[in-house]
Amino acid sequence: MPGTTVQIVRSCKIWVANHSAGLPFSRSFALSLLNIPICCTKWVSDSREDLHMAKVAFLGLGVMGYPMAGHLQAAGHDVTVYNRTTAKAEAWVAQHGGSMAATPREAAEGAAFVMACVGNDDDLRMVCNGPNGAFHGMSDGSIFVDHTTVSAKVTRELYEAGKAAGIAFVDAPISGGQAGAENGVLSIMCGADQAAYDAAEPVMQVYSKICRRIGESGAGQMTKMCNQIAIAGLVQGLSEALHFAEKAGLDGRSVVEVISQGAAGSWQMANRYETMLDDHFDHGFAVDWMRKDLGICLDTADETGASLPVTALVDQFYKDVQKLGGGRWDTSSLIKRLRALG
């Protein structure tokens, strides 16, 4: 019974995320209400073992990790957080409860699952296998779940290191942006041994819209590269379309109202066109991080023999945006480059 109710509530969360435009209140407000049955229904809280509650560590409290860890705590997991900037961890504990640790190793001690969402390959190596890394505090049979977008090379390296220590490693990069993390409707693509994925998937369900095992170690990161390749071309195309409309003297909103209902429609168009028209670029994934991801894509393409001419070009366009001072602007700021060209 409890498991069925959790699935119903989760389905409602997904419906709200996909139909928020027709609701008389905000998506975040609706989703917060839908969390109430999980946290407060008496017979659910009395049956925590049926909900697979676990001791969990979460490493990295950035714009994605902070709300993801919050969803875990709200669902009833016993969460300990670690963040390189201590003030962020203190703020999280003040808001969500749970506890904080001074090092990844301390956070991981006694945890069945250790989740991470950090910056890049080197950051991940440090929180896993550095002098105070989580691997040194994890027990045999525990599972490390990495939500960072990193290279498949470092993923496989850490998979092997974990395996030698009796630790399972799941690469589980995420897509959906800050809003997806806050609303608990991320898309998660995973690479792992089947048994490790099966154990970790119920925990990840707390903040996912869809969670799938694509294949063995590294397959999740390879899939995330496909995601970033697709986004790069979409955002450039949308930027050019809106820029063309401006130069032609058309009303951008009217243009999008029509073309979004046809073959040109996309998530990027639906969620970014207004802020792009308004020249506001503080609403999502930063250009600096996108260039990091596209660099991984291009390096891997060299290794695999894949041809990515559009991705390589858009990567250079993002470099131009950085030169405009837009490293922390969101990825839709490609239109800013076109406006700067005249």
Disulfide bonds with the S-S distance in Angstrom:
none
